[in-house]
Amino acid sequence: MDTVVMVADYSDARQARDLAGLLDCYARDAMGGGRPLSAYARENLAAELAKIPQAFSVICYIDDRPAGLINCFEGFSTFQCKPLVYIHDVVVLEGYRGLGLSQLMLSRVEALARERGSCKLTLEVLEGNEVARNAYVKYGFEPFVLDPAMGRALFWQKSL
């Protein structure tokens, strides 16, 4: 089994297609909302990501087939006054789960974050996604807590 983990080149037609296909599989999964990406998102994802200097993606191929993806965005920690990397999407296709691909991809993301001088990695995960939660704990992630008396941080949104 030949495993390749690389930073995606948004201008490469194959990688752009694979990135959109992997994200579409995630979107269709219950953990991704259970609905396919829009045609616009599938057709324009790589080009739109390429416009964002703080965006990068790590893609994983097994035997030259797309198997996993992590989309990231560089942010900033005001408390530490340093960049951080926010992991927005983590995808491992069903047929490739259990092979440690998330750990390999997270390792590549961490190396890139360190190269950029980032102080931490952040991500969000659904409470009911035990498999992902276990993978993140295994990699060293933990819930964000400043003061235990105040509880864990919550991820909220307001659609526009």
Secondary structure per residue as TSV (DSSP state, phi and psi in degrees):
chain	resnum	aa	ss	phi	psi
A	1	M	-	360.0	117.9
A	2	D	-	-94.4	115.9
A	3	T	E	-111.7	126.6
A	4	V	E	-125.5	126.2
A	5	V	E	-118.1	122.6
A	6	M	E	-142.5	161.6
A	7	V	E	-75.7	127.7
A	8	A	-	-68.5	142.1
A	9	D	-	-100.6	105.5
A	10	Y	T	-62.5	-20.1
A	11	S	T	-88.8	-8.5
A	12	D	-	-81.4	121.6
A	13	A	H	-59.2	-42.6
A	14	R	H	-66.7	-46.8
A	15	Q	H	-64.4	-36.9
A	16	A	H	-62.6	-43.6
A	17	R	H	-64.9	-43.3
A	18	D	H	-66.9	-39.7
A	19	L	H	-59.0	-48.2
A	20	A	H	-65.9	-39.3
A	21	G	H	-65.3	-43.0
A	22	L	H	-63.6	-44.4
A	23	L	H	-66.6	-35.4
A	24	D	H	-63.7	-40.8
A	25	C	H	-60.9	-42.0
A	26	Y	H	-63.7	-45.3
A	27	A	H	-60.7	-36.2
A	28	R	H	-73.0	-22.3
A	29	D	S	-72.1	153.0
A	30	A	G	-56.8	-34.5
A	31	M	G	-73.3	-14.3
A	32	G	G	-107.3	8.3
A	33	G	T	109.0	-17.0
A	34	G	S	78.1	16.2
A	35	R	S	-131.9	144.0
A	36	P	-	-67.8	158.7
A	37	L	-	-63.9	153.1
A	38	S	-	-66.9	158.7
A	39	A	H	-58.6	-38.6
A	40	Y	H	-60.3	-47.1
A	41	A	H	-63.2	-44.3
A	42	R	H	-62.0	-40.0
A	43	E	H	-80.1	-25.0
A	44	N	H	-119.3	0.6
A	45	L	H	-55.3	-54.1
A	46	A	H	-63.0	-42.4
A	47	A	H	-63.9	-38.9
A	48	E	H	-72.1	-39.4
A	49	L	H	-62.6	-37.7
A	50	A	H	-61.5	-24.4
A	51	K	T	-77.5	-11.8
A	52	I	-	-103.9	105.1
A	53	P	T	-59.3	-25.9
A	54	Q	T	-87.0	-0.3
A	55	A	E	-92.2	142.7
A	56	F	E	-153.2	155.4
A	57	S	E	-131.5	145.2
A	58	V	E	-113.9	128.7
A	59	I	E	-121.4	145.4
A	60	C	E	-120.7	132.4
A	61	Y	E	-117.0	137.0
A	62	I	E	-115.3	122.1
A	63	D	T	48.1	44.6
A	64	D	T	67.2	16.2
A	65	R	E	-112.5	138.7
A	66	P	E	-63.9	130.6
A	67	A	E	-128.5	-26.1
A	68	G	E	-157.8	162.1
A	69	L	E	-155.4	141.6
A	70	I	E	-131.8	124.6
A	71	N	E	-101.7	133.1
A	72	C	E	-132.5	157.1
A	73	F	E	-138.4	133.8
A	74	E	E	-78.8	133.0
A	75	G	E	-124.3	-155.7
A	76	F	E	-146.0	131.6
A	77	S	E	-93.3	111.1
A	78	T	T	-68.5	-34.5
A	79	F	T	-66.5	-36.4
A	80	Q	T	-99.4	-8.3
A	81	C	T	55.2	44.9
A	82	K	E	-145.9	160.6
A	83	P	E	-66.9	158.4
A	84	L	E	-135.9	164.2
A	85	V	E	-117.2	122.4
A	86	Y	E	-96.2	119.3
A	87	I	E	-86.8	113.1
A	88	H	E	-92.5	-40.8
A	89	D	E	-134.4	136.1
A	90	V	E	-127.1	121.6
A	91	V	E	-127.7	128.4
A	92	V	E	-131.1	118.5
A	93	L	-	-60.6	147.3
A	94	E	G	-51.2	-43.3
A	95	G	G	-68.5	-10.5
A	96	Y	G	-114.0	6.0
A	97	R	T	-72.6	149.7
A	98	G	T	87.4	3.6
A	99	L	S	-99.7	0.1
A	100	G	S	82.8	16.9
A	101	L	H	-65.0	-37.4
A	102	S	H	-61.2	-39.1
A	103	Q	H	-65.6	-41.6
A	104	L	H	-62.8	-45.1
A	105	M	H	-68.6	-41.4
A	106	L	H	-61.9	-35.9
A	107	S	H	-63.2	-40.5
A	108	R	H	-67.5	-41.3
A	109	V	H	-60.8	-44.6
A	110	E	H	-61.5	-41.6
A	111	A	H	-61.1	-43.1
A	112	L	H	-64.8	-40.9
A	113	A	H	-61.9	-43.1
A	114	R	H	-63.4	-41.4
A	115	E	H	-59.4	-33.7
A	116	R	T	-84.6	-0.9
A	117	G	T	78.0	21.6
A	118	S	-	-70.8	148.8
A	119	C	S	-94.0	-17.6
A	120	K	-	-167.1	164.4
A	121	L	E	-108.2	141.0
A	122	T	E	-129.3	154.8
A	123	L	E	-159.6	171.4
A	124	E	-	-124.1	152.8
A	125	V	-	-148.7	142.1
A	126	L	-	-69.2	140.8
A	127	E	T	-54.4	-39.5
A	128	G	T	-82.1	-1.6
A	129	N	-	-91.2	75.2
A	130	E	H	-61.2	-38.9
A	131	V	H	-61.6	-48.9
A	132	A	H	-65.5	-43.5
A	133	R	H	-57.6	-43.9
A	134	N	H	-63.7	-39.4
A	135	A	H	-63.6	-40.6
A	136	Y	H	-69.6	-40.5
A	137	V	H	-62.6	-43.6
A	138	K	H	-57.8	-35.6
A	139	Y	H	-80.9	-13.4
A	140	G	T	115.0	2.8
A	141	F	-	-74.4	154.8
A	142	E	-	-149.2	158.8
A	143	P	-	-57.6	147.2
A	144	F	-	-84.1	118.4
A	145	V	-	-137.5	125.4
A	146	L	S	-88.7	-46.6
A	147	D	-	-136.3	115.8
A	148	P	G	-52.8	-30.3
A	149	A	G	-66.3	-23.6
A	150	M	G	-93.7	-9.4
A	151	G	-	86.6	-174.5
A	152	R	-	-80.7	154.1
A	153	A	-	-69.8	145.6
A	154	L	-	-114.6	145.7
A	155	F	-	-96.9	120.7
A	156	W	-	-119.9	163.7
A	157	Q	-	-148.2	159.3
A	158	K	-	-136.6	112.1
A	159	S	-	-70.0	142.5
A	160	L	-	-117.2	360.0
